[in-house]
């Protein structure tokens, strides 16, 4: 089973700045739900370019943490939106939501303490 995110790699990418890491966690927690809502709205309105943009933004947020499942899920939503395959998007969006929920939970302070032991 692959890790949910790469703690050491994330810190390295952020210059080993623990404060910046926490700021990025908070950014993910605050921004991911907004981008997911925008993505869902765009999907309901069959607006593939907006779906693609929102998925791309979420992919970037997840990539900051080296989160393979969330990055792959966002990339799949991007791919389907680019191909205008809206019929397949619902399942891909659900997978992205689950992957982001898993990532955010893994980044919670309780998980971080156990991760550092």
C-alpha positions as CSV (number, residue, x, y, z in Angstrom):
1,X,0.0,0.0,0.0
2,X,1.4,3.4,-1.0
3,X,1.6,6.2,1.5
4,X,-1.1,8.8,1.5
5,X,1.4,11.6,1.2
6,X,5.2,12.1,1.3
7,X,5.9,13.9,4.6
8,X,9.7,14.1,4.1
9,X,9.4,15.1,0.4
10,X,6.8,17.7,1.2
11,X,9.1,19.3,3.8
12,X,12.0,19.2,1.4
13,X,10.0,20.9,-1.3
14,X,9.1,23.6,1.3
15,X,12.7,24.2,2.3
16,X,12.3,22.2,5.5
17,X,10.1,25.0,6.8
18,X,7.6,23.4,9.2
19,X,5.7,26.7,9.5
20,X,5.3,26.8,5.7
21,X,4.2,23.2,5.8
22,X,1.4,24.0,8.3
23,X,0.4,27.0,6.2
24,X,0.1,24.7,3.1
25,X,-2.0,22.2,5.1
26,X,-4.3,25.0,6.1
27,X,-4.5,26.2,2.5
28,X,-5.4,22.7,1.4
29,X,-8.1,22.5,4.1
30,X,-9.6,25.8,3.2
31,X,-9.3,25.8,-0.6
32,X,-9.9,22.1,-1.6
33,X,-13.6,22.2,-0.6
34,X,-14.1,25.5,-2.6
35,X,-12.5,24.0,-5.7
36,X,-14.5,20.8,-5.3
37,X,-17.7,22.8,-5.1
38,X,-16.7,24.7,-8.2
39,X,-15.8,21.5,-10.0
40,X,-19.2,19.9,-9.1
41,X,-21.0,23.0,-10.2
42,X,-19.1,23.1,-13.5
43,X,-19.8,19.4,-14.1
44,X,-23.6,20.0,-13.5
45,X,-23.4,22.8,-16.0
46,X,-21.4,20.7,-18.5
47,X,-18.6,23.2,-18.4
48,X,-15.6,21.1,-19.2
49,X,-13.0,24.0,-19.2
50,X,-14.0,24.9,-15.7
51,X,-14.0,21.3,-14.6
52,X,-10.5,21.0,-16.0
53,X,-9.3,24.2,-14.3
54,X,-10.6,23.2,-10.9
55,X,-9.1,19.7,-11.2
56,X,-5.8,21.2,-12.2
57,X,-5.8,23.4,-9.2
58,X,-6.6,20.5,-6.9
59,X,-3.9,18.4,-8.5
60,X,-1.4,21.2,-7.7
61,X,-2.6,21.4,-4.1
62,X,-2.2,17.6,-3.6
63,X,1.1,17.6,-5.4
64,X,2.6,19.9,-2.8
65,X,2.3,16.9,-0.4
66,X,3.4,14.2,-2.8
67,X,-0.1,12.6,-2.5
68,X,-0.2,10.0,-5.3
69,X,-3.9,9.0,-5.0
70,X,-5.2,12.5,-4.9
71,X,-2.8,13.7,-7.7
72,X,-3.8,10.7,-9.9
73,X,-7.5,11.3,-9.2
74,X,-7.3,15.0,-10.2
75,X,-5.3,14.1,-13.3
76,X,-8.1,11.6,-14.3
77,X,-10.7,14.3,-13.9
78,X,-8.6,16.7,-16.0
79,X,-8.2,14.0,-18.7
80,X,-11.9,13.3,-18.8
81,X,-12.8,17.0,-18.9
82,X,-10.4,17.6,-21.7
83,X,-12.0,14.8,-23.7
84,X,-15.5,16.1,-22.8
85,X,-16.4,12.7,-21.3
86,X,-18.9,14.0,-18.8
87,X,-20.6,10.6,-18.4
88,X,-17.5,9.2,-16.8
89,X,-16.8,12.3,-14.7
90,X,-19.1,11.6,-11.8
91,X,-17.1,8.5,-10.7
92,X,-13.8,10.3,-11.2
93,X,-15.0,13.3,-9.2
94,X,-16.1,11.0,-6.3
95,X,-12.7,9.3,-6.3
96,X,-11.0,12.8,-6.2
97,X,-13.3,13.8,-3.3
98,X,-12.4,10.6,-1.4
99,X,-8.7,11.0,-2.1
100,X,-8.7,14.6,-0.9
101,X,-10.7,13.6,2.2
102,X,-8.1,10.9,2.9
103,X,-5.2,13.4,2.4
104,X,-6.7,16.0,4.6
105,X,-7.4,13.5,7.4
106,X,-3.8,12.2,7.1
107,X,-2.5,15.7,7.5
108,X,-4.5,16.3,10.7
109,X,-2.4,17.1,13.8
110,X,-3.3,13.8,15.3
111,X,-1.9,11.9,12.3
112,X,1.2,14.1,12.2
113,X,2.1,13.3,15.8
114,X,1.8,9.5,15.1
115,X,3.7,10.0,11.8
116,X,6.6,11.6,13.6
117,X,7.0,8.8,16.2
